[in-house]
Amino acid sequence: MPPYDPDMVARDEERERRLAAALRDNLKRRKAQSREAAAGTEPAAAAATPPPERT
């Protein structure tokens, strides 16, 4: 048996690619939120939520 499992290496590489893609998407989303906050607008998700009723 080789000192490493080629299937495990392939899975690790795929996991690293997925993680890198998720981190890029997260960074893009956070930067967009930051730009919206700096511009004084609400993020789309918050804008879609109605404000709580005042009593």
C-alpha positions as CSV (number, residue, x, y, z in Angstrom):
1,M,0.0,0.0,0.0
2,P,1.4,3.4,-0.9
3,P,2.1,5.9,1.9
4,Y,-0.8,7.9,0.8
5,D,-4.2,7.2,-0.7
6,P,-4.6,8.8,-4.2
7,D,-8.3,9.0,-3.7
8,M,-7.8,10.9,-0.5
9,V,-5.5,13.3,-2.2
10,A,-8.1,13.9,-4.9
11,R,-10.9,14.4,-2.3
12,D,-8.6,16.9,-0.4
13,E,-7.9,18.9,-3.6
14,E,-11.6,19.0,-4.4
15,R,-12.4,20.1,-0.9
16,E,-9.8,22.9,-1.1
17,R,-11.3,24.1,-4.4
18,R,-14.8,24.1,-2.9
19,L,-13.6,25.9,0.2
20,A,-11.7,28.5,-1.9
21,A,-14.8,29.1,-4.0
22,A,-17.0,29.5,-0.9
23,L,-14.5,32.0,0.6
24,R,-14.5,34.0,-2.6
25,D,-18.3,34.1,-2.6
26,N,-18.3,35.1,1.0
27,L,-15.8,37.9,0.5
28,K,-17.8,39.3,-2.5
29,R,-21.0,39.2,-0.4
30,R,-19.3,40.9,2.6
31,K,-17.8,43.6,0.3
32,A,-21.2,44.3,-1.2
33,Q,-22.7,44.6,2.2
34,S,-19.9,47.0,3.3
35,R,-20.4,49.1,0.1
36,E,-24.2,49.2,0.8
37,A,-23.7,50.2,4.4
38,A,-21.2,53.0,3.4
39,A,-23.7,54.2,0.8
40,G,-26.5,54.3,3.5
41,T,-28.6,51.6,1.8
42,E,-29.8,48.5,3.4
43,P,-28.8,45.1,2.2
44,A,-31.4,43.4,-0.1
45,A,-32.3,40.8,2.6
46,A,-32.9,43.4,5.3
47,A,-34.8,45.6,2.9
48,A,-37.2,42.7,2.1
49,T,-38.0,42.2,5.8
50,P,-40.8,44.5,7.0
51,P,-40.0,46.6,10.1
52,P,-41.5,45.4,13.4
53,E,-44.8,46.8,14.4
54,R,-44.8,49.5,17.0
55,T,-47.3,49.4,19.8
